[in-house]
Amino acid sequence: MPAPRTLPDAICEFSALWVWRTPFRLVDFAASKSQELDYWEVGKKSIRILGALLAVAGASLIWSQTSPRTEQFEGQEAIVLSNGKLDVTVLPHGSVLANIALTDDPQKLSPLWNPIRLGREAGRGPAQFNGIFGHFPCVDGFGQPSPDERTAGLPQHGEAHGSHFAVTNEPGAVTMRATLPIVQEVFTRIFRMVPGESVLYVDSQLENLLGFDRPVNWAEHATVSAPFVAPGKTTVALSGSRSQNRDYTANQQQGRGGGAAGAGRGGNQRRLVPGKDFTWPMAEGLDGSKVDMSIIPDNPHYTDHAATLMDPSQRLEWVTALNTEKKLVYGYVFRREDYPWIQHWGNFPSVNGLVRGLEFGTQPYDISRRDVLNAGPLFGTPTFRWLPAKSKIESHFIVFYSRVPEGFGKVDDVHLENGQIVIVDNGSNRRAVLAASRGL
């Protein structure tokens, strides 16, 4: 009984029927004679060869799309990952996610904060790169250090963003690793992409080199800015409700925009009642009105500082920035066990200089480790994470950047299911669905 034909065999035979309609001759020079060959076999072998060549070509295309390449970005060594949907730029200095753009966007608009570009466009002199840029990790420390830590050399926002990372490249992934000498920790971050997906997977590990348990302060300083951030066009949404305005009158080591005057960087006026609890997004304003924290002020000259507890009922949390004019959404999905808080930093000096922090982390505010521990839990939730002796902890999140459908006006929900990120606008009954095959 002949062996059953496979589907590839059937396809080959069908193709051969149409491509080679008559027998033909091939010359066997070694034997010095001609042999008439069965066109069925020639057709099958030829199509298999063609299929193999196409597979090699496809693999080469995927390799070229996902293999990291080295470039320069704002005067820094940079590594670019591309997958046919997104072009992502990361920096060995600080393991910074510096730039992200749609591959087919002729304008290459990145939502991420580029303070060097903003300074250049504002006519200021050249700025020195210090790792506080785009989306950078705050490890181990978020905000200003204590006076004693500062004397010991610990910088603002920890050591990671100012460290140079060793880099290992492979198709679709970049691994960065650095030892943080003051806190005696090793920080490793892996950026991964899958061909054809509008997402970036970020997996991190923090190792304790010391022989005792310690509380760590770990935040993802995710920051978007103009021109993606614009009044009347950009809105912020997230999976949380219980919130608080930062008490900028408290005697703490102040982070950005700190102090009662609230001058901070850029915006020169406070507009939120210090220390006042609220339900996201409507915060208490100093003038007695409600301030919608999800929108960008029409007359920007403010500094805002607040925090939101992520939804305790969810395993996966999310935050987005949506530009309805450009029909673009940028956002994150992350595990609540890694990052139960978001700090809102609104630096609104002018329309062209708008900066909005979406800073998810282990603590609500960028203050020193000492102040975090002295303050204790907020809303019954811890404000630090334990790093056990001689051990490692991990974090995982997904970055997404994509177009949204026509008429999509508001993000009401984001969920990850069946290998897809689903972004929902209930009002327009529209959805953006993005492949995210690796999950979280």
VOGU-3710 file (C-alpha; in Angstrom, 3 decimals, decimal comma):
1> mpaprtlpda> 0,000/0,000/0,000  1,575/3,355/-0,950  2,376/5,802/1,814  -0,283/8,530/2,252  0,534/11,865/0,708  1,254/14,778/2,993  -0,229/18,227/2,398  3,143/19,593/1,156  3,351/16,685/-1,310  -0,150/17,436/-2,560
11> icefsalwvw> 0,677/21,101/-2,993  3,869/20,232/-4,826  2,074/17,853/-7,175  -0,692/20,383/-7,840  1,909/23,068/-8,556  3,877/20,743/-10,785  0,753/19,955/-12,792  0,435/23,612/-13,724  4,117/24,534/-13,997  5,449/21,548/-15,891
21> rtpfrlvdfa> 2,775/20,424/-18,322  4,971/18,188/-20,523  7,987/15,952/-20,033  11,342/17,501/-20,852  14,969/16,502/-21,100  17,933/17,185/-18,857  21,451/16,378/-20,068  23,598/14,187/-17,827  27,096/15,304/-18,897  28,788/12,834/-16,583
31> asksqeldyw> 27,110/9,921/-18,300  27,261/11,618/-21,738  23,644/10,763/-22,367  20,305/12,384/-22,025  17,686/11,161/-19,630  14,029/11,901/-19,731  12,878/12,725/-16,192  9,438/12,488/-14,716  8,070/16,020/-14,573  6,200/15,178/-11,364
41> evgkksiril> 9,453/14,547/-9,511  11,162/17,571/-11,067  8,250/19,787/-10,095  8,153/18,510/-6,515  11,908/18,886/-6,029  11,981/22,330/-7,642  9,166/23,670/-5,480  10,802/22,244/-2,359  14,014/24,039/-3,299  12,044/27,232/-3,945
51> gallavagas> 10,318/26,829/-0,577  13,649/26,406/1,162  14,989/29,532/-0,531  11,910/31,504/0,523  12,295/30,231/4,082  15,922/31,387/4,120  14,881/34,772/2,734  12,136/35,067/5,359  14,529/34,127/8,139  17,007/36,713/6,839
61> liwsqtsprt> 14,274/39,369/6,870  13,275/38,480/10,446  16,946/38,496/11,487  17,442/41,935/9,945  14,321/43,240/11,685  15,127/41,923/15,163  18,928/41,856/15,345  20,059/44,840/17,440  22,220/47,440/15,751  24,460/50,081/17,303
71> eqfegqeaiv> 23,899/53,781/16,608  24,307/57,187/18,231  21,388/58,889/19,956  21,717/62,397/21,426  25,475/61,875/21,629  25,172/58,523/23,411  25,969/55,003/22,335  22,623/53,425/21,551  21,212/50,067/20,542  18,195/49,901/18,235
81> lsngkldvtv> 15,766/46,984/18,143  13,292/46,768/15,248  10,629/44,179/14,560  8,625/45,541/11,639  6,207/47,380/13,936  8,366/49,346/16,366  11,847/50,873/16,400  13,110/50,938/19,993  16,263/52,715/21,174  17,927/51,701/24,445
91> lphgsvlani> 21,123/53,058/25,971  23,922/51,168/27,739  24,213/54,269/29,912  21,610/53,569/32,573  19,726/50,858/30,603  17,514/53,751/29,507  14,577/53,229/27,158  15,277/56,426/25,247  13,070/56,385/22,156  10,240/54,403/20,612
101> altddpqkls> 8,587/54,995/17,238  6,290/53,227/14,807  8,362/51,747/12,013  5,989/53,057/9,338  5,601/56,540/10,861  7,359/59,019/8,550  7,577/61,538/11,414  9,062/58,954/13,821  7,182/60,546/16,722  8,299/59,209/20,085
111> plwnpirlgr> 6,131/59,833/23,151  9,121/59,557/25,476  10,673/62,488/27,290  13,839/63,784/25,649  15,121/66,647/27,852  18,064/67,280/25,535  15,744/67,852/22,575  13,368/69,997/24,633  16,277/72,127/25,820  17,609/72,482/22,292
121> eagrgpaqfn> 14,213/73,518/20,957  13,845/76,044/23,787  17,172/77,631/22,855  19,021/76,498/25,971  22,645/75,455/25,815  23,789/71,861/25,385  22,653/69,648/28,250  24,844/67,015/29,834  23,415/63,524/29,640  22,945/62,041/33,124
131> gifghfpcvd> 20,647/59,081/32,499  17,491/60,951/33,605  15,830/60,565/30,257  12,830/58,841/28,643  12,040/55,769/30,731  14,871/55,047/33,144  15,083/52,678/36,141  15,298/54,144/39,646  17,272/51,399/41,410  17,999/51,218/44,299
141> gfgqpspder> 16,497/54,555/45,277  13,654/56,764/44,096  14,048/60,487/44,690  16,665/62,317/46,678  18,903/60,295/49,011  19,174/61,069/52,694  21,924/63,542/53,708  24,115/60,679/54,914  23,557/58,703/51,712  24,403/61,766/49,650
151> taglpqhgea> 27,638/62,178/51,586  28,430/58,542/50,819  27,968/59,260/47,104  24,492/57,872/46,451  22,865/59,952/43,676  19,257/60,966/43,149  17,106/58,059/41,887  19,753/55,454/42,758  22,834/54,280/40,917  21,386/52,351/37,972
161> hgshfavtne> 20,562/55,264/35,662  24,098/56,639/36,003  25,886/53,328/35,505  27,375/51,940/32,318  25,908/48,522/31,556  27,630/45,587/29,907  25,630/44,576/26,842  24,880/41,215/25,246  22,954/41,209/21,964  21,044/38,380/20,339
171> pgavtmratl> 18,260/38,333/17,743  15,248/40,059/19,259  16,839/40,804/22,623  19,333/43,025/24,426  20,620/42,125/27,888  22,188/44,818/30,068  23,972/44,173/33,355  25,702/46,448/35,872  27,009/46,227/39,420  25,856/49,066/41,687
181> pivqevftri> 28,880/49,561/43,963  27,423/51,717/46,757  24,362/49,579/47,447  26,192/46,359/46,510  23,583/45,070/44,116  23,642/43,741/40,557  20,939/44,993/38,201  20,120/43,117/34,999  17,583/44,244/32,411  16,499/42,399/29,265
191> frmvpgesvl> 14,627/44,111/26,419  12,855/41,669/24,084  10,811/42,006/20,914  8,831/39,553/18,800  8,515/40,162/15,032  5,259/41,865/14,096  4,211/42,854/17,633  3,662/46,450/18,770  5,109/45,706/22,198  8,420/45,589/24,067
201> yvdsqlenll> 8,959/43,062/26,870  11,133/44,209/29,774  12,381/41,673/32,336  14,619/42,727/35,214  16,496/41,175/38,101  18,055/42,735/41,189  20,631/40,721/43,128  21,704/41,425/46,709  25,459/40,881/47,168  25,200/41,351/50,943
211> gfdrpvnwae> 24,316/38,865/53,630  21,264/40,562/55,113  17,679/41,367/54,108  17,089/44,927/53,024  14,231/47,185/51,905  14,656/48,430/48,345  13,172/51,396/46,513  12,524/50,524/42,860  10,577/52,641/40,395  10,199/52,815/36,629
221> hatvsapfva> 10,534/56,484/35,746  8,328/56,286/32,647  7,923/59,810/31,290  6,140/61,202/28,232  6,436/64,718/26,873  5,603/67,231/24,162  4,783/67,101/21,323  3,021/63,792/22,098  1,724/65,410/25,300  -0,529/68,322/24,360
231> pgkttvalsg> -3,463/70,209/25,970  -6,865/69,025/24,790  -5,338/66,079/22,949  -3,562/63,853/25,472  -5,212/62,002/28,361  -3,809/59,673/31,009  -5,711/56,612/32,242  -4,811/53,865/34,712  -6,096/50,929/36,754  -6,387/52,594/40,139
241> srsqnrdyta> -8,600/55,005/42,058  -7,433/55,660/45,623  -5,043/58,597/45,391  -3,306/61,361/47,326  -1,752/64,728/46,561  1,816/64,864/47,757  2,293/66,900/50,918  4,962/69,241/49,633  4,892/71,164/52,944  6,141/68,105/54,895
251> nqqqgrggga> 9,676/67,968/56,201  10,981/65,354/53,788  13,925/65,107/51,471  12,190/66,727/48,534  12,032/65,156/45,085  11,282/67,068/41,911  9,059/70,044/42,455  9,694/69,815/46,189  9,360/72,572/48,749  6,423/74,745/49,709
261> agagrggnqr> 7,085/77,168/46,898  6,861/74,285/44,455  9,000/75,881/41,800  10,540/72,548/40,780  11,781/72,238/37,204  9,673/74,142/34,723  6,209/74,711/36,189  6,228/77,519/38,756  2,883/77,168/40,505  1,263/74,532/42,688
271> rlvpgkdftw> -2,449/73,936/42,176  -3,197/70,866/44,371  -4,074/70,827/48,094  -1,051/69,224/49,804  -1,592/65,853/51,454  -5,249/65,612/50,411  -6,711/62,190/49,544  -8,842/61,932/46,414  -10,376/59,453/44,010  -8,632/59,374/40,653
281> pmaegldgsk> -8,777/61,459/38,546  -10,450/64,399/40,373  -8,005/65,964/42,860  -8,633/68,830/45,270  -7,424/72,188/43,965  -6,057/75,065/46,042  -8,782/77,330/44,656  -11,541/74,994/45,852  -12,202/73,517/42,430  -11,630/69,972/41,254
291> vdmsiipdnp> -8,554/69,293/39,126  -8,841/66,539/36,511  -5,465/64,806/36,699  -6,145/62,765/33,567  -5,894/65,767/31,232  -3,195/68,296/30,377  -3,935/71,872/31,533  -4,870/74,371/28,830  -2,791/77,112/30,434  0,324/75,203/31,508
301> hytdhaatlm> 2,449/76,831/34,192  2,034/74,249/36,964  3,858/71,548/38,874  1,691/68,637/40,041  2,677/65,796/42,329  0,331/62,985/43,383  0,182/59,211/43,740  -2,338/56,451/43,049  -2,584/52,971/44,546  -3,028/50,418/41,791
311> dpsqrlewvt> -6,213/48,348/41,893  -5,782/45,749/44,687  -8,222/43,386/42,972  -6,068/42,998/39,844  -2,970/40,921/39,201  -1,982/42,994/36,176  -2,131/46,794/36,237  -1,908/49,322/33,427  -1,317/52,968/32,608  -1,715/54,754/29,265
321> alntekklvy> -1,218/58,091/27,562  -3,556/58,592/24,583  -3,188/61,307/21,944  -6,555/61,488/20,204  -5,404/63,887/17,487  -2,592/61,599/16,368  -4,623/58,453/17,177  -1,716/56,987/19,136  -1,632/55,229/22,486  1,448/54,548/24,606
331> gyvfrredyp> 1,303/52,503/27,768  2,367/49,748/30,117  1,039/46,522/31,571  2,808/45,377/34,745  2,421/43,034/37,674  0,954/44,553/40,817  3,246/42,454/43,015  6,185/44,299/41,430  4,766/47,818/41,272  1,710/48,636/43,435
341> wiqhwgnfps> 2,025/52,442/43,074  2,106/55,161/40,440  3,502/58,625/41,035  2,076/61,414/38,876  4,575/64,116/38,035  3,174/66,957/35,998  5,851/69,374/34,856  3,897/71,920/32,838  6,007/75,048/32,158  4,676/75,702/28,635
351> vnglvrglef> 2,932/73,937/25,785  6,219/73,084/24,087  7,811/71,882/27,319  5,075/69,637/28,742  6,329/66,595/30,677  4,142/63,962/32,367  5,529/61,209/34,593  3,776/57,817/34,714  6,147/56,477/37,354  5,145/53,024/38,581
361> gtqpydisrr> 7,091/51,611/41,501  7,318/50,164/44,976  6,494/53,467/46,690  4,053/56,344/46,082  6,532/59,241/46,103  10,138/59,870/45,128  11,541/60,363/48,623  14,495/58,883/50,448  14,579/55,366/51,817  14,665/56,774/55,351
371> dvlnagplfg> 11,546/58,873/54,747  9,749/55,922/53,141  10,358/53,716/56,177  9,527/56,455/58,694  6,241/57,213/56,911  5,080/53,589/56,955  2,304/52,102/54,784  -0,122/54,282/52,835  -3,722/53,121/52,372  -2,718/49,957/54,216
381> tptfrwlpak> -0,193/49,073/51,503  3,595/48,681/51,948  5,786/51,306/50,342  8,930/49,272/49,765  9,972/45,799/48,671  12,194/43,303/50,475  15,409/42,063/48,857  16,523/39,015/50,866  20,138/38,300/51,779  22,281/36,924/48,954
391> skieshfivf> 19,146/36,582/46,826  17,472/37,932/43,705  14,101/39,486/42,975  12,518/40,140/39,584  10,104/42,455/37,827  8,308/42,175/34,505  6,343/44,607/32,369  5,235/45,227/28,793  5,513/48,498/26,879  3,075/49,077/24,021
401> ysrvpegfgk> 2,792/51,795/21,395  0,243/51,687/18,609  -2,349/53,443/16,530  -5,957/53,292/17,705  -9,089/53,084/15,520  -10,815/56,176/14,141  -13,185/57,555/16,772  -11,297/56,021/19,699  -11,482/58,771/22,341  -10,718/57,378/25,801
411> vddvhlengq> -9,038/54,404/27,457  -11,437/52,709/29,880  -9,677/49,391/30,289  -6,587/47,466/29,279  -6,307/43,735/29,743  -3,958/40,983/28,664  -5,623/37,760/27,601  -4,897/34,913/25,213  -1,663/36,480/24,025  -3,265/39,850/23,236
421> ivivdngsnr> -3,382/43,286/24,846  -6,904/44,666/24,462  -7,338/48,441/24,868  -10,979/49,414/25,310  -12,971/52,604/24,770  -16,445/51,875/26,133  -17,911/55,172/24,930  -17,195/54,556/21,252  -17,397/50,770/21,550  -13,992/50,530/19,915
431> ravlaasrgl> -10,952/48,427/20,718  -7,304/48,245/19,808  -6,004/44,691/19,933  -2,235/44,093/19,996  -0,432/40,771/19,803  1,584/40,070/22,956  2,503/36,416/22,596  4,960/36,200/25,503  2,448/37,413/28,085  3,430/38,364/31,630
//
